[in-house]
Each structure stands twice: as C-alpha cells, then as structure tokens.
Amino acid sequence: MIIHLKKNVSAAQAAVLADENKAFHVSNNQEILITGSGVKELPAGLADFTDNFWVFPNDMQLASKNYQSDKRTVAINNTIIGGTSNSTVLIGGPCSVESEEQIRSSAELLVKMGLSTLRGGCYKPRTSPYSFQGMGLDGLKLLAKMREEYGLNVITEARDATHIDEIIEYSDVIQIGAKAMYDQGILRACAKTNKPVLIKRGFGSTLQEFVQAAEFLLSGGNENVMLCERGIRTFETGTRFTLDLCGVAWLQEYTNLPIVLDPSHAMGYAYGVGPLAKACVAMGIDGLLIETHPNPKVAKSDASQQLDYTQFENLLNELRPVAASVGYKMI
C-alpha cells in the first residue's frame, strides 16, 4: 500500500505514523508512506491524516502504473531518458575499459556521432576467475577523465558493494549488472544516492522479481531508476541469451520506469546485434546499450559481440528511420 499524507502533516507526525504502521518513510517531503503489500485496507488510525492511498496485489508499488501512470523521467546531466522525451538514447562504448588509448578513441567516436553517453566496465563480474577482471579504480579514473575532456556522461557497472562508493564518485550512471540484481549491499547503497541507476535483469529472474529490485531503490528514496532487459537464459544454445521483447512489452504496460535494451549481451555475436537493435527501437524504448571496440578481435572481454566503429556508425544511421517510424528520435 502507498499512502499520501495530507500536506499539513508535520515531519514528526509522519515519522510517528510510519513507526506505528510499520511503514517505510520514503519521500523527502514526508507525503508518502509505504506499507507491506499484504495490507488491503487503510488502517483506521491513518484515516484522518490521509490524502490518498493505493492498494496493490503484490510488491510492485512505486514502479506501478497504477500508482503513477506517466513514465518517470531520469536526467543524466543534460540527457533526458524517459518521460515524454520520445527519444532513444544510444549508449556506446567497449565492454571493458582496457587502456587510455582505447577508451579515448571510443569517446572521440561518440562525440563525432553526436552521442552523449559512454559505457565501459571497470570492475568485471566474470564467470571465470582467469578472465580479465577489469582495471578497477584506474579504469574509473580514465572514464572520469573522458567525461571531463569530452563532456560525455559515463556509465559503469558495480560488481559488488566493496567499491560502490567509487562507482558513485566517478560515474554519472551506476549500472547494476545481471549477476548483481539481487545484491542487497549494492541495492541499498544505490537507494541512498540520487544518482541514476540502471538495473539489468538477472538472466534467471521473472519480470516481477526484476521490478522488485527497482522497488528497493525507489522505496529507499532514489527515484532515478531505469530497467534494462539484456536477455534471459532459455534452452537455446545458438545464441548467448534470449532477448525477451515480450517482457519489454509487459514492462511498458505495467511499469512507469524508463526501459533500456541491451542486444549485445543478448545475442552474444556481432552479426545479430543490428537486427535486434532495430526490433528494440521499433518498440519505442528509452535507451539502447551497444558495445563497440576499436578492434573487437583483441578485446579482453566479450570480443564476439562487440561492433567495430564502422559497424557502430552504420547501425546508428539504420536506426534513425526505424525510430522515426514510431515517433522517436535517436540521440
């Protein structure tokens, strides 16, 4: 249940009401209280203090369109995702930051193409301990350097809670990867900041579980949350994962959060990234993550799925008319 208190309720009164009703006190202006989804009617002691309230069948609450029908807007500096922008933000860059020369070339490519947001992993959550684990803090500092020199937004992934403060300090968007979607330390730390957060769906997670991860952030006070569909694990072995566009349609219908898609990780092979990206854009999505590398053959992680720069530029040109056909623009 979500409860809006009357505007004349003081902060002290709101705190008492929250404590008495075992509610989360989530808004800065003390107007919103959240109780558990099991509560089906307004507690009698709150009636005199309540302006409005909503009852939900499950723990999809703040992210639900039943609560807020308009899509939320997330501002990444001057770049707007979601809301009524009718734009698809193309986020490009390598899977991993590997060197200053490599990440600088990616930054220069994005500036040349008129794009605003650079991605690059610094702490890599690899399946094998023998794979490249990322440059860590040195990589974060390189991303911050590119942001300063080229005026780009930077997004990078938090592998675990031990370095979350570094990610918050050096990036503009915190990415919570598929393997970290359930990480309570990361979720709760990100809830305490207002910095935009991109949550990737766990490859074995249901849609409701996916949205509930976002609820951790929203209920903790961070309203700048985006969802990222990146493919789920199915019986199919010919592709890396299966991109769940049915799930995207469901998220668009039932949630108020901006939606970003990642066809690179879903497909796992460069040849399929372009066609999938077109299908994604045709759905009127808010953002698109595409991996690109100056020389994918020598990439230290996910080499097979990264586009070279010519492929990346050509793809943007192909995506623009697709976006226009559904009333969107690529930015």
Secondary structure, DSSP 8 states (H G I E B T S, - for coil): -EEEE-TT--HHHHHHHHHHTT-EE--TTS-EEE--TT--S--GGGGGGEEEEE--SSS--TTBTTT--S--EEEETTEEEETT--EEEEEEE-SB---HHHHHHHHHHHHHHT--EEE-BSS---SSTTS----THHHHHHHHHHHHHH--EEEEEE-SGGGHHHHHHH-SEEEE-GGGTT-HHHHHHHHTS-S-EEEE--TT--HHHHHHHHHHHHHHT---EEEEE--B--S--SSSSB--HHHHHHHHHHB-S-EEE-HHHHH-SHHHHHHHHHHHHHT--SEEEEEB-SSGGG-SS-GGG-B-HHHHHHHHHHHHHHHHHTT-EE-
